[in-house]
């Protein structure tokens, strides 16, 4: 595919589509106030900015969850012996589950 065609295809795939949403009068007024302030060109700009902020907020939550999970990991290096102990425990649990399933 020629470079021009690739660029045209990329631009077309990014073209905006219309979506109708229902807003409370308060949210509608909030959007209009932001547009009138001149900071945003139109209502779509306000909604896009809000969605980007929501993405950042949610990623922050995911990051905090990741950090909390990391903090719970063992601080010591996992030696071959520790790994073998873990594997033995897993195998024992699986054997117990299989025995329990047969009953």
C-alpha positions as CSV (number, residue, x, y, z in Angstrom):
1,X,0.0,0.0,0.0
2,X,1.3,3.4,-0.9
3,X,2.3,5.9,1.9
4,X,-0.5,8.3,0.9
5,X,-3.1,5.5,1.0
6,X,-1.8,4.4,4.4
7,X,-2.1,7.9,5.8
8,X,-5.6,8.3,4.4
9,X,-6.7,5.0,5.9
10,X,-5.2,6.0,9.3
11,X,-7.0,9.4,9.2
12,X,-10.3,7.7,8.2
13,X,-10.0,5.2,11.0
14,X,-9.6,8.0,13.5
15,X,-12.6,10.0,12.2
16,X,-15.0,10.9,15.0
17,X,-18.4,9.3,15.1
18,X,-21.5,10.8,16.6
19,X,-22.9,9.4,19.9
20,X,-26.0,10.7,21.6
21,X,-25.9,10.7,25.4
22,X,-28.4,11.7,28.0
23,X,-27.3,14.3,30.5
24,X,-28.8,15.8,33.6
25,X,-29.5,19.5,33.4
26,X,-26.6,20.0,35.9
27,X,-24.1,18.2,33.7
28,X,-25.4,20.0,30.6
29,X,-24.9,23.3,32.3
30,X,-21.4,22.3,33.5
31,X,-20.4,21.5,29.9
32,X,-21.8,24.7,28.6
33,X,-20.0,26.7,31.3
34,X,-16.7,25.1,30.3
35,X,-17.3,25.8,26.6
36,X,-18.3,29.5,27.3
37,X,-15.1,29.9,29.4
38,X,-13.1,29.5,26.2
39,X,-11.0,26.7,27.6
40,X,-12.9,24.1,25.4
41,X,-14.0,24.6,21.8
42,X,-17.2,22.6,22.1
43,X,-19.0,20.0,24.2
44,X,-17.1,17.1,22.6
45,X,-13.8,18.6,23.8
46,X,-15.2,18.8,27.3
47,X,-16.4,15.1,27.2
48,X,-13.0,14.0,25.8
49,X,-11.1,15.8,28.5
50,X,-13.4,14.2,31.1
51,X,-12.8,10.8,29.7
52,X,-9.0,11.3,29.6
53,X,-9.2,12.4,33.3
54,X,-11.2,9.3,34.1
55,X,-8.6,7.1,32.3
56,X,-5.8,8.7,34.4
57,X,-7.8,8.2,37.6
58,X,-8.5,4.5,36.9
59,X,-4.9,3.9,35.9
60,X,-3.9,5.4,39.2
61,X,-6.1,2.9,41.0
62,X,-4.6,0.1,39.0
63,X,-1.1,1.4,39.8
64,X,-1.9,1.6,43.5
65,X,-3.2,-2.0,43.4
66,X,-0.1,-3.2,41.7
67,X,2.2,-1.5,44.2
68,X,0.2,-3.0,47.1
69,X,0.5,-6.5,45.5
70,X,4.2,-5.9,45.0
71,X,4.6,-4.9,48.6
72,X,3.1,-8.3,49.7
73,X,5.7,-10.3,47.7
74,X,8.5,-11.9,49.6
75,X,11.5,-9.6,50.0
76,X,14.0,-12.5,49.9
77,X,15.2,-14.1,46.7
78,X,13.5,-17.3,45.9
79,X,16.1,-20.0,46.1
80,X,15.9,-23.4,44.5
81,X,14.9,-24.9,47.8
82,X,12.1,-22.4,48.3
83,X,10.9,-23.0,44.8
84,X,10.9,-26.8,45.4
85,X,9.0,-26.4,48.6
86,X,6.4,-24.2,46.9
87,X,6.1,-26.8,44.1
88,X,5.7,-29.6,46.6
89,X,3.0,-27.7,48.4
90,X,1.1,-27.1,45.2
91,X,1.4,-30.8,44.2
92,X,0.1,-31.8,47.6
93,X,-2.8,-29.5,47.4
94,X,-3.7,-30.8,43.9
95,X,-3.5,-34.4,45.1
96,X,-5.8,-33.5,48.0
97,X,-8.2,-31.8,45.6
98,X,-8.2,-34.9,43.3
99,X,-8.9,-37.2,46.3
100,X,-11.7,-35.0,47.5
101,X,-13.2,-34.9,44.0
102,X,-13.3,-38.8,43.9
103,X,-15.2,-39.0,47.2
